[in-house]
Amino acid sequence: MSPIRQYQKTDCRHPALVAIKLYGILLVACFTLAGCYLPSFTFQSTAKLDTEAQSVVTTEFESFRETVLFDKSVAIDKPEVVSDTSSSMDSTSVDALFPKDLESIVRDSGNIDYCRRIDRKLKSVTLRNCLLKEALDSRFRSKRGKPIYYVQFEAKAEKNPLGKVLVLGGVHGDELTSVSTVYLWIEMLKEYHSGLFDWRLVPIVNPDGFFKPKPTRTNANGVDLNRNLPTYQWNQLADHYWKQRAGAAERKYPGPLAASEPESKWLINEIKTYQPDVIVTVHAPYNLVDYDASDRSSAPQQLGILTGKSLGTYPGSLGRYAGEERNIPVITLELPHSSHMPPLSETNEIWLDLVGWMRQHIDTQNIAGRSFNHCNRSPSASGCI
């Protein structure tokens, strides 16, 4: 073979062999890299991505338990909670959760399941802490059969008591800070109650609205409990006011009849039997203090961070029912937020100023002797008890 033919043959083969070798090396490298990195990749279906995206877009109330409600000086490390799937706590679960010093309270308590629900809903109230409140069953039930509990601190005769105070929280189920605030005050009274007043505190007036996964202002029937009390001429005024002034908003629906709701019936009975000298109702989020009574001259101008401002009353509202028509002063505390508590120091200031105002202005005259305005003129009128 001539040198020219040998050169040509070698020249044709050499680039092909090099290319084949390079291609083989490249394939080996690709497989090696794939083997290292592919296991770390995950592929998600569109449906799963949509579900995850939806879970991120939650309301303030669905994430409420995980947000900061109280500062850490009030919050207690939460004990392990019994599984949501269990409907009650057996003796083994109780013994595991509570030390011996609480055994008698737990054994005698009928509100264990209620406290478990509170524990899951509010960061500020633990299961143990809730049970220590020793709540009493009012024997009234909501539309869905949930109890309305209250905590009692009796006045001491040797203190020359100044009067009875009824404190209401959770009238609107989505105003979660109102519930937290009442529980905080119960805790304060357990430590500092002097006996100067007789206190009855009701943390949750509207348990059906409060315990929903997404709490609602209204109760299970879709009724605004603060528009459902049997005030004077409710039948003529309530529906018209709702449509003309509230734009027929569902969250302010007054109900089909005055006092149609079981929670309203409970409150009417509570006012009649307990005969409070003042009612304190906690709401949110208008950041003010309102006052309703037949005489507003003694209305508080400032309670802690809350500045006095009159919001007026509405057909079926507590301010009209108790404050204007029964001359039982109604102090409405509108906290700044529905889902975030103010700092503990500010909450304490509200409490101290409230007690200070009551010591100066509470009127202990018997409820039976008060002027009920239209009730004196027509005892059988709507709203008279």
C-alpha positions as CSV (number, residue, x, y, z in Angstrom):
1,M,0.0,0.0,0.0
2,S,1.3,3.3,-1.0
3,P,2.0,5.9,1.6
4,I,-0.7,8.1,0.1
5,R,-3.4,5.4,0.4
6,Q,-2.3,4.5,3.9
7,Y,-2.6,8.1,5.0
8,Q,-6.0,8.5,3.5
9,K,-7.3,5.4,5.2
10,T,-5.9,6.4,8.6
11,D,-7.2,9.9,8.1
12,C,-10.7,8.7,7.5
13,R,-10.9,6.4,10.5
14,H,-9.2,8.4,13.2
15,P,-11.8,11.2,13.5
16,A,-14.7,8.6,13.7
17,L,-13.0,6.6,16.5
18,V,-12.4,9.8,18.5
19,A,-16.0,10.9,18.1
20,I,-17.2,7.4,19.2
21,K,-15.0,7.5,22.3
22,L,-16.1,11.1,23.2
23,Y,-19.8,10.1,22.7
24,G,-19.3,7.1,25.0
25,I,-17.6,9.2,27.7
26,L,-20.4,11.7,27.5
27,L,-23.1,9.0,27.9
28,V,-21.2,7.6,31.0
29,A,-21.1,11.1,32.5
30,C,-24.8,11.8,31.9
31,F,-25.8,8.5,33.5
32,T,-23.5,9.2,36.4
33,L,-25.0,12.6,37.0
34,A,-28.5,11.3,36.6
35,G,-27.9,8.7,39.2
36,C,-26.7,11.3,41.6
37,Y,-29.3,13.9,41.2
38,L,-32.5,12.3,40.0
39,P,-33.5,10.8,43.4
40,S,-33.5,14.3,44.8
41,F,-36.1,15.5,42.4
42,T,-39.9,15.2,43.2
43,F,-42.6,15.7,40.7
44,Q,-46.0,16.9,41.9
45,S,-49.3,16.7,40.1
46,T,-51.2,19.9,39.4
47,A,-53.9,18.9,41.8
48,K,-51.4,18.6,44.7
49,L,-49.9,21.9,43.9
50,D,-53.3,23.5,43.9
51,T,-54.1,21.9,47.3
52,E,-50.9,23.2,48.8
53,A,-51.5,26.7,47.3
54,Q,-54.9,26.7,48.8
55,S,-53.6,25.7,52.2
56,V,-51.3,28.7,52.1
57,V,-54.1,31.1,51.4
58,T,-55.8,30.9,54.9
59,T,-57.8,33.4,56.8
60,E,-56.5,35.1,59.9
61,F,-58.8,32.9,62.0
62,E,-57.7,29.6,60.5
63,S,-54.1,30.4,61.5
64,F,-55.1,32.1,64.8
65,R,-53.9,29.4,67.1
66,E,-50.3,29.7,65.8
67,T,-50.2,33.6,65.9
68,V,-49.0,35.6,68.9
69,L,-52.0,36.4,71.2
70,F,-50.4,36.9,74.6
71,D,-46.8,37.7,75.4
72,K,-44.8,34.8,76.9
73,S,-45.4,35.9,80.5
74,V,-49.0,34.8,80.1
75,A,-48.8,31.9,77.7
76,I,-48.0,28.5,79.3
77,D,-46.2,25.7,77.5
78,K,-49.1,23.6,76.1
79,P,-49.2,20.0,77.3
80,E,-49.7,17.3,74.7
81,V,-53.3,17.3,73.7
82,V,-55.3,14.2,73.4
83,S,-56.0,13.2,69.7
84,D,-58.8,15.1,68.0
85,T,-60.4,11.8,67.1
86,S,-61.2,10.9,70.6
87,S,-64.5,12.3,72.0
88,S,-63.6,12.0,75.6
89,M,-60.7,11.5,78.0
90,D,-60.3,8.2,79.9
91,S,-58.7,8.0,83.3
92,T,-55.3,7.1,81.8
93,S,-55.3,10.2,79.6
94,V,-56.2,12.4,82.6
95,D,-53.5,10.9,84.8
96,A,-51.0,11.4,82.0
97,L,-51.9,15.1,81.5
98,F,-52.5,16.3,85.1
99,P,-50.6,16.0,88.3
100,K,-52.2,14.7,91.5
101,D,-53.0,18.2,92.8
102,L,-55.5,18.6,90.0
103,E,-57.1,15.1,90.2
104,S,-60.2,16.2,92.2
105,I,-60.9,19.1,89.8
106,V,-60.6,16.9,86.7
107,R,-62.6,14.0,88.1
108,D,-65.5,16.4,89.0
109,S,-65.3,18.5,85.9
110,G,-68.0,18.2,83.2
111,N,-66.3,20.5,80.8
112,I,-63.2,18.5,79.8
113,D,-64.2,18.2,76.1
114,Y,-65.1,22.0,76.1
115,C,-61.6,22.8,77.5
116,R,-60.0,20.6,74.9
117,R,-61.7,22.6,72.2
118,I,-60.6,25.8,73.8
119,D,-57.0,24.5,74.0
120,R,-57.0,23.7,70.3
121,K,-58.5,27.1,69.3
122,L,-56.6,29.6,71.5
123,K,-52.9,29.8,72.1
124,S,-53.6,31.7,75.3
125,V,-55.5,29.0,77.1
126,T,-54.1,25.6,77.8
127,L,-56.2,22.5,78.6
128,R,-54.8,22.4,82.1
129,N,-55.4,26.2,82.5
130,C,-58.9,26.0,81.3
131,L,-59.9,23.2,83.7
132,L,-58.4,25.2,86.6
133,K,-60.9,27.9,85.9
134,E,-63.6,25.6,87.4
135,A,-66.3,26.8,85.0
136,L,-69.9,26.2,85.9
137,D,-72.5,24.9,83.5
138,S,-75.4,27.3,82.9
139,R,-77.6,24.4,81.7
140,F,-78.4,26.3,78.6
141,R,-77.4,24.9,75.3
142,S,-76.7,26.5,71.9
143,K,-78.4,25.5,68.7
144,R,-75.9,22.8,68.2
145,G,-76.0,21.6,71.8
146,K,-72.9,23.3,73.1
147,P,-72.9,24.4,76.7
148,I,-72.6,28.0,77.9
149,Y,-70.2,28.1,80.8
150,Y,-69.4,30.8,83.3
151,V,-67.0,31.4,86.2
152,Q,-68.2,32.9,89.4
153,F,-66.3,35.0,92.0
154,E,-68.6,35.8,94.9
155,A,-68.4,39.1,96.8
156,K,-67.4,39.0,100.5
157,A,-69.9,40.5,102.9
158,E,-67.2,41.9,105.1
159,K,-66.0,44.0,102.2
160,N,-69.3,45.8,101.9
161,P,-69.7,44.8,98.2
162,L,-70.3,47.4,95.6
163,G,-72.3,45.4,93.2
164,K,-72.6,42.6,90.7
165,V,-70.7,42.5,87.4
166,L,-71.6,40.4,84.4
167,V,-68.8,40.0,81.8
168,L,-69.5,38.7,78.4
169,G,-67.0,37.5,75.7
170,G,-67.5,35.8,72.4
171,V,-70.9,37.3,71.6
172,H,-69.6,37.4,68.0
173,G,-67.8,34.1,67.4
174,D,-65.1,35.6,65.1
175,E,-63.9,38.2,67.7
176,L,-61.5,35.7,69.2
177,T,-59.6,38.3,71.3
178,S,-62.7,38.9,73.3
179,V,-62.7,35.3,74.5
180,S,-58.9,35.4,75.3
181,T,-59.4,38.6,77.3
182,V,-62.2,37.2,79.5
183,Y,-60.1,34.1,80.2
184,L,-57.2,36.4,81.1
185,W,-59.4,38.3,83.5
186,I,-60.6,35.1,85.1
187,E,-57.0,34.2,85.7
188,M,-56.3,37.6,87.3
189,L,-59.4,37.3,89.5
190,K,-58.3,33.8,90.7
191,E,-55.2,35.5,92.1
192,Y,-56.4,39.0,93.1
193,H,-60.1,38.8,93.8
194,S,-60.7,41.0,96.8
195,G,-64.4,40.4,97.3
196,L,-65.4,44.0,96.5
197,F,-67.5,42.9,93.6
198,D,-69.5,39.8,92.7
199,W,-68.2,38.7,89.3
200,R,-69.8,36.4,86.8
201,L,-67.7,35.9,83.7
202,V,-68.9,34.2,80.5
203,P,-66.0,33.6,78.1
204,I,-68.1,32.4,75.1
205,V,-71.7,33.4,74.6
206,N,-71.8,32.1,71.0
207,P,-70.0,28.7,71.1
208,D,-71.4,27.6,67.7
209,G,-69.9,30.6,65.9
210,F,-66.6,30.5,67.9
211,F,-65.9,26.8,67.5
212,K,-66.4,26.6,63.7
213,P,-63.1,25.9,61.8
214,K,-63.5,29.4,60.4
215,P,-65.3,31.3,63.2
216,T,-68.3,33.4,62.3
217,R,-69.9,36.5,63.8
218,T,-73.3,34.8,63.8
219,N,-74.6,31.7,65.5
220,A,-75.5,28.4,64.0
221,N,-78.7,29.9,62.6
222,G,-76.9,32.8,60.9
223,V,-78.2,35.3,63.5
224,D,-76.3,38.2,65.0
225,L,-77.0,37.7,68.7
226,N,-76.4,41.4,69.3
227,R,-79.4,42.2,67.1
228,N,-81.7,39.5,68.4
229,L,-82.7,40.8,71.9
230,P,-86.4,41.8,72.4
231,T,-86.1,45.5,72.5
232,Y,-89.0,47.9,72.3
233,Q,-90.8,47.6,68.9
234,W,-88.3,45.1,67.6
235,N,-90.9,43.7,65.2
236,Q,-91.4,47.0,63.6
237,L,-87.8,48.2,63.6
238,A,-85.3,45.3,63.4
239,D,-85.9,44.1,59.9
240,H,-86.2,47.6,58.5
241,Y,-83.0,48.7,60.2
242,W,-81.1,45.7,58.9
243,K,-82.1,46.3,55.3
244,Q,-81.9,50.0,55.2
245,R,-78.9,50.7,57.5
246,A,-76.9,47.5,57.4
247,G,-77.5,46.7,53.7
248,A,-79.1,43.4,54.6
249,A,-75.6,42.1,55.4
250,E,-75.8,38.4,56.4
251,R,-73.4,38.9,59.3
252,K,-75.8,41.4,60.9
253,Y,-79.1,39.5,60.3
254,P,-81.3,40.1,63.4
255,G,-83.2,36.8,63.1
256,P,-86.8,35.9,62.2
257,L,-88.2,36.9,65.7
258,A,-87.0,38.7,68.7
259,A,-85.2,36.3,71.1
260,S,-85.6,33.5,68.6
261,E,-82.1,32.1,69.5
262,P,-81.3,29.9,72.4
263,E,-78.2,32.1,73.3
264,S,-80.5,35.2,73.4
265,K,-82.9,33.3,75.7
266,W,-80.0,32.5,78.0
267,L,-78.8,36.1,78.2
268,I,-82.3,37.4,78.9
269,N,-82.6,34.8,81.7
270,E,-79.1,35.7,83.0
271,I,-80.0,39.4,83.3
272,K,-83.3,38.6,85.0
273,T,-81.9,36.1,87.5
274,Y,-78.4,37.4,88.2
275,Q,-79.5,41.0,88.3
276,P,-76.2,42.6,87.4
277,D,-75.4,46.2,88.4
278,V,-73.2,46.6,85.3
279,I,-72.6,44.6,82.2
280,V,-69.2,44.5,80.5
281,T,-69.2,43.1,77.0
282,V,-65.9,42.6,75.1
283,H,-65.8,43.0,71.3
284,A,-63.4,43.9,68.5
285,P,-61.9,45.6,66.4
286,Y,-62.9,49.3,66.8
287,N,-60.4,50.2,69.4
288,L,-62.8,52.2,71.7
289,V,-65.0,52.0,74.7
290,D,-68.7,52.6,74.3
291,Y,-71.3,53.2,77.1
292,D,-75.0,52.7,77.1
293,A,-77.4,53.7,79.9
294,S,-80.4,56.0,80.4
295,D,-77.9,58.6,81.7
296,R,-74.6,58.8,79.8
297,S,-73.1,61.6,81.9
298,S,-70.8,59.1,83.7
299,A,-69.6,57.4,80.6
300,P,-65.9,56.4,80.8
301,Q,-63.7,58.6,78.7
302,Q,-60.7,56.4,78.7
303,L,-60.0,52.8,79.8
304,G,-56.4,52.0,79.2
305,I,-55.7,52.3,75.4
306,L,-59.5,52.5,74.6
307,T,-61.0,56.0,74.1
308,G,-64.6,56.7,74.9
309,K,-66.9,57.0,71.9
310,S,-70.6,56.5,71.4
311,L,-71.6,54.0,68.7
312,G,-75.3,54.3,69.4
313,T,-77.7,51.4,69.9
314,Y,-79.6,49.2,67.4
315,P,-82.8,47.3,67.5
316,G,-82.1,44.1,69.4
317,S,-78.7,45.2,70.7
318,L,-77.6,44.7,74.3
319,G,-76.9,48.4,74.7
320,R,-80.5,49.2,73.9
321,Y,-82.0,46.2,75.8
322,A,-80.1,46.5,79.0
323,G,-78.6,50.0,79.0
324,E,-81.3,52.2,77.6
325,E,-84.5,50.2,78.4
326,R,-83.4,48.7,81.8
327,N,-80.9,51.3,83.0
328,I,-78.3,48.6,83.6
329,P,-75.0,50.3,82.4
330,V,-73.5,48.5,79.5
331,I,-69.7,49.0,78.9
332,T,-68.7,47.8,75.5
333,L,-64.9,47.3,75.2
334,E,-63.9,47.3,71.5
335,L,-60.4,45.8,71.4
336,P,-58.1,46.9,68.5
337,H,-57.9,43.6,66.7
338,S,-60.1,40.5,66.4
339,S,-57.3,38.0,66.3
340,H,-54.3,39.6,67.9
341,M,-54.2,40.5,71.6
342,P,-52.8,43.9,72.7
343,P,-49.6,43.6,74.8
344,L,-50.2,42.3,78.3
345,S,-49.4,45.7,79.8
346,E,-52.2,47.4,77.8
347,T,-54.7,44.6,78.7
348,N,-53.9,45.2,82.4
349,E,-54.4,48.9,82.0
350,I,-57.9,48.3,80.6
351,W,-58.7,46.1,83.5
352,L,-57.4,48.4,86.2
353,D,-59.2,51.5,84.7
354,L,-62.4,49.5,84.3
355,V,-62.4,48.4,88.0
356,G,-61.5,52.0,89.0
357,W,-64.5,53.3,87.0
358,M,-66.8,50.8,88.6
359,R,-65.7,51.7,92.1
360,Q,-66.6,55.3,91.5
361,H,-69.8,55.0,89.3
362,I,-71.5,51.6,89.9
363,D,-75.1,51.9,91.0
364,T,-76.1,49.1,93.3
365,Q,-79.8,49.9,93.4
366,N,-82.0,46.8,93.0
367,I,-82.8,46.0,89.4
368,A,-86.5,45.6,90.3
369,G,-86.7,49.2,91.3
370,R,-85.2,50.6,88.2
371,S,-87.2,52.5,85.6
372,F,-87.6,50.4,82.5
373,N,-89.0,53.3,80.5
374,H,-91.6,51.8,78.1
375,C,-92.0,48.8,80.4
376,N,-93.5,51.0,83.1
377,R,-96.0,52.4,80.6
378,S,-96.9,49.0,79.1
379,P,-95.7,46.0,81.2
380,S,-96.7,43.6,78.5
381,A,-94.6,45.3,75.8
382,S,-91.9,43.5,73.9
383,G,-88.8,43.2,75.9
384,C,-90.2,43.6,79.4
385,I,-89.3,40.9,81.9
